[in-house]
Amino acid sequence: MSASDGRRRKLFSEVLKDGDRRYKITLNAKDKSQSLEQNKFQLKKDINPTDIKVDINSFKTLRKGRILIETGSEE
């Protein structure tokens, strides 16, 4: 996008103001005997985001047995 297009480039602050908000939650496993992948699979099976109609943007595994879930709404 160049200045000759007649469009002005947005500032980073303007993009954040207009953009979608993201909400993040970090979960820690109580039982350290299961692997991180087993915990992730169990969480997906128990929650099942399609049944409860929750829009999950990302589902990541972190260090020390933590899982990060990022959604588009606070609910």
Backbone as ProteinMPNN parsed JSONL, in Angstrom:
{"seq_chain_A": "MSASDGRRRKLFSEVLKDGDRRYKITLNAKDKSQSLEQNKFQLKKDINPTDIKVDINSFKTLRKGRILIETGSEE", "coords_chain_A": {"N_chain_A": [[0.848, -1.159, 0.0], [0.813, 2.015, -1.002], [1.464, 5.582, -0.747], [0.465, 6.786, -2.991], [-1.867, 5.513, -3.604], [-3.895, 6.835, -2.423], [-4.725, 6.097, -0.005], [-4.197, 6.136, 3.483], [-1.686, 4.822, 5.556], [-2.345, 2.873, 8.439], [-1.732, 3.645, 11.854], [-0.045, 1.765, 14.406], [-1.35, 1.907, 16.879], [-3.92, 2.595, 16.057], [-4.725, 0.328, 14.703], [-4.817, -1.506, 16.804], [-6.859, -0.38, 18.31], [-9.083, -0.64, 16.62], [-9.054, -3.332, 16.158], [-9.698, -6.858, 16.87], [-10.306, -8.096, 20.126], [-8.399, -10.197, 22.233], [-8.53, -12.858, 24.463], [-6.831, -14.497, 27.039], [-6.09, -17.51, 28.74], [-4.334, -19.349, 31.134], [-3.653, -22.629, 31.981], [-2.79, -24.872, 34.567], [-1.58, -28.117, 35.169], [-2.797, -30.32, 37.618], [-2.106, -32.93, 38.174], [0.927, -34.206, 37.727], [1.812, -36.538, 36.63], [0.854, -37.305, 34.143], [1.563, -36.849, 30.641], [2.175, -33.796, 28.836], [0.88, -33.712, 26.369], [-1.096, -35.648, 26.78], [-2.637, -34.366, 28.73], [-3.525, -32.175, 27.247], [-5.06, -33.438, 25.239], [-7.033, -34.628, 26.875], [-8.241, -32.364, 27.954], [-9.301, -31.15, 25.638], [-11.132, -33.136, 24.969], [-12.869, -33.161, 27.192], [-13.844, -30.503, 27.365], [-14.706, -29.778, 24.724], [-15.086, -27.577, 22.507], [-16.858, -27.055, 20.344], [-19.339, -28.035, 21.114], [-20.071, -26.394, 23.28], [-20.058, -24.007, 22.068], [-17.819, -22.17, 21.913], [-15.419, -19.963, 20.782], [-12.317, -20.792, 20.071], [-9.205, -19.494, 19.507], [-6.489, -20.175, 19.634], [-4.561, -22.913, 20.905], [-2.21, -23.803, 22.9], [0.714, -25.542, 24.038], [2.739, -25.021, 26.838], [5.802, -24.494, 28.703], [6.628, -26.392, 31.673], [4.287, -27.874, 32.123], [2.031, -26.347, 31.433], [-0.873, -24.995, 29.769], [-1.972, -22.886, 27.211], [-4.803, -21.092, 26.353], [-6.428, -19.276, 23.915], [-8.943, -16.988, 23.205], [-11.66, -15.323, 21.428], [-13.6, -14.05, 22.849], [-14.662, -13.003, 26.123], [-16.266, -14.747, 27.485]], "CA_chain_A": [[0.0, 0.0, 0.0], [1.653, 3.202, -1.086], [0.77, 6.858, -0.567], [-0.162, 7.151, -4.258], [-3.176, 4.879, -3.66], [-4.874, 7.703, -1.804], [-5.03, 5.559, 1.32], [-3.167, 6.392, 4.484], [-1.363, 3.652, 6.382], [-2.806, 2.999, 9.818], [-0.764, 3.525, 12.926], [-0.204, 0.555, 15.209], [-2.368, 2.173, 17.897], [-5.219, 2.58, 15.387], [-5.045, -1.07, 14.422], [-5.203, -2.12, 18.067], [-8.133, 0.184, 18.712], [-10.109, -1.211, 15.758], [-8.911, -4.787, 16.055], [-10.427, -7.731, 17.775], [-9.648, -8.352, 21.404], [-8.117, -11.605, 22.496], [-8.484, -13.192, 25.876], [-5.962, -15.65, 27.242], [-6.122, -18.167, 30.037], [-3.287, -20.355, 31.282], [-4.049, -23.702, 32.879], [-1.721, -25.713, 35.093], [-2.034, -29.468, 35.492], [-2.628, -30.727, 39.012], [-1.45, -34.232, 38.163], [2.14, -34.11, 36.906], [2.205, -37.854, 36.135], [0.496, -37.409, 32.73], [2.344, -35.993, 29.755], [1.512, -32.57, 28.414], [-0.017, -34.048, 25.264], [-2.253, -36.345, 27.353], [-3.45, -33.342, 29.363], [-4.131, -31.383, 26.172], [-6.094, -34.278, 24.652], [-8.101, -34.776, 27.866], [-8.925, -31.072, 28.034], [-10.1, -31.005, 24.416], [-12.228, -34.098, 25.028], [-13.81, -32.77, 28.242], [-14.469, -29.204, 27.085], [-15.315, -29.845, 23.4], [-15.506, -26.207, 22.211], [-17.969, -26.975, 19.396], [-20.588, -28.285, 21.841], [-20.422, -25.241, 24.119], [-20.009, -22.855, 21.162], [-16.757, -21.251, 22.303], [-14.483, -19.744, 19.687], [-10.93, -20.857, 20.538], [-8.296, -19.092, 18.444], [-5.271, -20.977, 19.702], [-4.471, -23.882, 21.991], [-0.77, -24.071, 22.87], [1.359, -26.111, 25.208], [3.856, -24.218, 27.333], [6.714, -25.219, 29.596], [6.235, -26.744, 33.04], [2.951, -28.455, 32.176], [0.979, -25.351, 31.282], [-1.57, -24.919, 28.49], [-2.497, -21.551, 26.949], [-5.981, -21.067, 25.492], [-6.71, -17.906, 23.491], [-10.289, -16.913, 22.635], [-12.073, -14.018, 20.939], [-14.552, -13.445, 23.772], [-14.361, -13.242, 27.536], [-17.101, -15.858, 27.945]], "C_chain_A": [[0.899, 1.228, 0.0], [0.798, 4.453, -0.927], [0.045, 7.278, -1.846], [-1.542, 6.521, -4.42], [-4.274, 5.794, -3.123], [-5.298, 7.215, -0.427], [-3.86, 5.831, 2.244], [-2.939, 5.12, 5.295], [-1.805, 3.903, 7.807], [-1.632, 2.899, 10.776], [-1.062, 2.258, 13.725], [-1.299, 0.74, 16.258], [-3.772, 2.159, 17.299], [-5.662, 1.144, 15.079], [-5.501, -1.764, 15.694], [-6.567, -1.634, 18.524], [-9.275, -0.452, 17.924], [-10.157, -2.727, 15.833], [-9.718, -5.557, 17.068], [-9.613, -7.955, 19.034], [-9.444, -9.854, 21.547], [-7.969, -11.805, 23.992], [-7.703, -14.482, 26.034], [-6.146, -16.196, 28.647], [-5.031, -19.243, 30.031], [-3.74, -21.367, 32.324], [-2.819, -24.491, 33.298], [-2.305, -27.069, 35.467], [-1.791, -29.763, 36.964], [-1.813, -32.01, 39.099], [-0.26, -34.178, 37.204], [2.553, -35.459, 36.311], [1.856, -38.036, 34.651], [1.371, -36.478, 31.904], [1.512, -34.779, 29.356], [0.523, -32.836, 27.283], [-1.261, -34.791, 25.763], [-3.197, -35.35, 28.021], [-4.2, -32.511, 28.322], [-5.276, -32.156, 25.53], [-7.288, -34.413, 25.59], [-8.906, -33.483, 27.984], [-9.81, -30.839, 26.817], [-11.319, -31.923, 24.448], [-13.292, -33.657, 26.034], [-14.553, -31.476, 27.913], [-15.267, -29.251, 25.789], [-15.912, -28.498, 22.995], [-16.675, -26.1, 21.235], [-19.311, -27.204, 20.08], [-21.023, -27.078, 22.657], [-20.324, -23.92, 23.36], [-19.05, -21.763, 21.656], [-15.768, -21.169, 21.162], [-13.059, -19.711, 20.24], [-10.019, -20.556, 19.364], [-7.01, -19.899, 18.454], [-5.275, -21.816, 20.973], [-3.028, -24.35, 22.003], [-0.306, -24.718, 24.165], [2.564, -25.257, 25.555], [4.743, -25.085, 28.222], [6.078, -25.466, 30.953], [4.781, -27.194, 33.145], [1.807, -27.478, 32.047], [0.394, -25.384, 29.877], [-2.161, -23.527, 28.357], [-3.649, -21.663, 25.963], [-6.285, -19.601, 25.197], [-8.052, -17.89, 22.759], [-10.585, -15.483, 22.165], [-13.075, -13.336, 21.852], [-14.202, -13.833, 25.207], [-15.135, -14.445, 28.089], [-16.4, -17.179, 27.722]], "O_chain_A": [[1.668, 1.432, 0.939], [-0.43, 4.391, -0.968], [-0.905, 8.059, -1.779], [-2.313, 6.945, -5.281], [-5.457, 5.542, -3.352], [-6.126, 7.839, 0.236], [-2.697, 5.766, 1.847], [-3.888, 4.43, 5.669], [-1.661, 5.01, 8.326], [-0.671, 2.168, 10.538], [-2.183, 1.75, 13.717], [-2.09, -0.173, 16.497], [-4.72, 1.75, 17.969], [-6.842, 0.81, 15.189], [-6.466, -2.528, 15.672], [-7.349, -2.412, 19.071], [-10.32, -0.768, 18.493], [-11.203, -3.331, 15.592], [-10.328, -5.001, 17.982], [-8.384, -7.995, 19.0], [-10.224, -10.661, 21.041], [-7.347, -10.999, 24.685], [-7.881, -15.433, 25.274], [-6.332, -15.449, 29.608], [-4.841, -19.949, 29.041], [-4.161, -20.996, 33.419], [-1.924, -24.747, 32.493], [-3.402, -27.149, 36.019], [-0.713, -29.489, 37.492], [-0.954, -32.164, 39.966], [-0.447, -34.111, 35.989], [3.533, -35.529, 35.569], [2.493, -38.838, 33.968], [1.856, -35.457, 32.393], [0.293, -34.76, 29.527], [-0.555, -32.244, 27.25], [-2.354, -34.591, 25.234], [-4.416, -35.469, 27.896], [-5.374, -32.188, 28.505], [-6.348, -31.597, 25.298], [-8.433, -34.322, 25.149], [-10.131, -33.525, 28.1], [-10.944, -30.381, 26.952], [-12.404, -31.541, 24.011], [-14.487, -33.767, 25.759], [-15.755, -31.369, 28.156], [-16.412, -28.798, 25.766], [-17.119, -28.296, 23.126], [-17.422, -25.124, 21.298], [-20.318, -26.628, 19.669], [-22.213, -26.77, 22.721], [-20.489, -22.848, 23.941], [-19.426, -20.599, 21.796], [-15.328, -22.192, 20.636], [-12.642, -18.705, 20.816], [-10.041, -21.255, 18.351], [-6.498, -20.267, 17.397], [-5.906, -21.469, 21.972], [-2.651, -25.205, 21.201], [-0.858, -24.475, 25.238], [3.313, -24.826, 24.677], [4.456, -26.259, 28.456], [5.101, -24.814, 31.322], [4.119, -26.925, 34.147], [0.704, -27.763, 32.515], [1.071, -25.753, 28.917], [-2.788, -23.033, 29.293], [-3.509, -22.243, 24.887], [-6.387, -18.784, 26.112], [-8.278, -18.661, 21.827], [-9.839, -14.554, 22.474], [-13.377, -12.158, 21.658], [-13.545, -14.842, 25.462], [-14.7, -15.081, 29.049], [-16.95, -18.231, 28.048]]}, "name": "protein", "num_of_chains": 1, "seq": "MSASDGRRRKLFSEVLKDGDRRYKITLNAKDKSQSLEQNKFQLKKDINPTDIKVDINSFKTLRKGRILIETGSEE"}
